[in-house]
Amino acid sequence: MGIVTLGLLVALAAAVRTLGAMRAAVDDVRRATIPLLTDLHSAVRKADADLGRVESLLGTAESISGTVDSASRLAYTAFSSPVVKMIALASGTSRAIRRLRRK
């Protein structure tokens, strides 16, 4: 019976040493991860702010694109008909001048 008790005490002492080593390891990990988590938190906040800026720039670019698109459609509508008419008039005039020169 004494040998069994002695064996259990040795096993209990080994378990206590193992738990102490685990506690020290957990404390080391905690000390190492807290600064990393703080850095990660600040990086996420910075990325969020940058994302907000990019979103704002994209909104501005979309607005400019819409304005340019509508202005180009308006310019095409306003100038296409008169320009085509002017080109037709110039072409017809040059043909008439060539015919008159031949005669």
VENRA-V639119 format. One record per residue. N is the residue number from 0. RES is the residue in one letter. PHI is phi in whole degrees, -180 to 180 (999 if undefined). PSI is psi in radians with two decimals (* if undefined). D_LAST is the distance of its C-alpha to the last C-alpha in Angstrom with 1 decimal. Layout:
BEGIN
((N/RES/PHI/PSI/D_LAST) (N/RES/PHI/PSI/D_LAST))
END
This chain:
BEGIN
((0/M/999/-0.64/140.0) (1/G/-65/-0.62/139.8) (2/I/-69/-0.68/137.3) (3/V/-65/-0.73/135.0) (4/T/-65/-0.74/135.2) (5/L/-63/-0.72/134.5) (6/G/-63/-0.72/131.5) (7/L/-66/-0.66/130.1) (8/L/-65/-0.69/130.6) (9/V/-65/-0.75/128.7) (10/A/-64/-0.70/125.9) (11/L/-65/-0.70/125.8) (12/A/-64/-0.70/125.7) (13/A/-65/-0.70/122.8) (14/A/-65/-0.69/120.9) (15/V/-65/-0.74/121.5) (16/R/-63/-0.73/120.2) (17/T/-64/-0.76/117.1) (18/L/-64/-0.66/116.5) (19/G/-64/-0.72/116.9) (20/A/-66/-0.68/114.4) (21/M/-65/-0.70/111.9) (22/R/-62/-0.73/112.4) (23/A/-64/-0.71/111.6) (24/A/-65/-0.73/108.5) (25/V/-64/-0.70/107.3) (26/D/-63/-0.71/107.9) (27/D/-62/-0.78/106.0) (28/V/-63/-0.74/103.0) (29/R/-62/-0.78/103.2) (30/R/-63/-0.60/103.2) (31/A/-79/-0.59/100.2) (32/T/-83/-0.46/98.1) (33/I/-62/-0.82/98.5) (34/P/-64/-0.62/96.4) (35/L/-65/-0.72/93.9) (36/L/-66/-0.63/93.6) (37/T/-64/-0.77/93.3) (38/D/-63/-0.73/90.4) (39/L/-63/-0.72/88.8) (40/H/-63/-0.76/89.1) (41/S/-69/-0.61/87.4) (42/A/-66/-0.68/84.6) (43/V/-66/-0.71/84.0) (44/R/-62/-0.73/83.9) (45/K/-65/-0.74/81.4) (46/A/-64/-0.64/79.2) (47/D/-65/-0.73/79.4) (48/A/-65/-0.74/78.2) (49/D/-64/-0.67/75.4) (50/L/-64/-0.66/74.4) (51/G/-63/-0.71/74.3) (52/R/-65/-0.75/71.9) (53/V/-63/-0.70/69.7) (54/E/-62/-0.71/69.7) (55/S/-64/-0.75/68.7) (56/L/-64/-0.69/65.8) (57/L/-65/-0.68/64.6) (58/G/-63/-0.74/64.7) (59/T/-64/-0.74/62.7) (60/A/-63/-0.70/60.1) (61/E/-64/-0.69/59.7) (62/S/-64/-0.78/59.3) (63/I/-64/-0.74/56.6) (64/S/-61/-0.75/54.9) (65/G/-64/-0.70/54.9) (66/T/-66/-0.77/53.5) (67/V/-65/-0.70/50.7) (68/D/-63/-0.79/49.9) (69/S/-69/-0.61/49.8) (70/A/-67/-0.67/47.7) (71/S/-69/-0.64/45.1) (72/R/-64/-0.72/44.9) (73/L/-64/-0.76/44.5) (74/A/-64/-0.72/41.8) (75/Y/-62/-0.78/40.0) (76/T/-65/-0.71/40.3) (77/A/-73/-0.67/39.3) (78/F/-102/-0.32/36.2) (79/S/-65/-0.80/34.9) (80/S/-66/-0.88/33.3) (81/P/-63/-0.63/31.6) (82/V/-67/-0.75/30.5) (83/V/-62/-0.73/29.0) (84/K/-64/-0.70/27.2) (85/M/-67/-0.72/25.9) (86/I/-65/-0.71/24.7) (87/A/-65/-0.74/22.9) (88/L/-63/-0.77/21.3) (89/A/-64/-0.72/20.2) (90/S/-64/-0.81/18.8) (91/G/-63/-0.71/17.0) (92/T/-64/-0.75/15.7) (93/S/-66/-0.64/14.6) (94/R/-65/-0.73/12.7) (95/A/-65/-0.70/11.0) (96/I/-66/-0.71/10.1) (97/R/-63/-0.70/8.9) (98/R/-67/-0.69/6.6) (99/L/-68/-0.59/5.4) (100/R/-71/-0.58/5.4) (101/R/-66/-0.59/3.8) (102/K/-82/*/0.0))
END
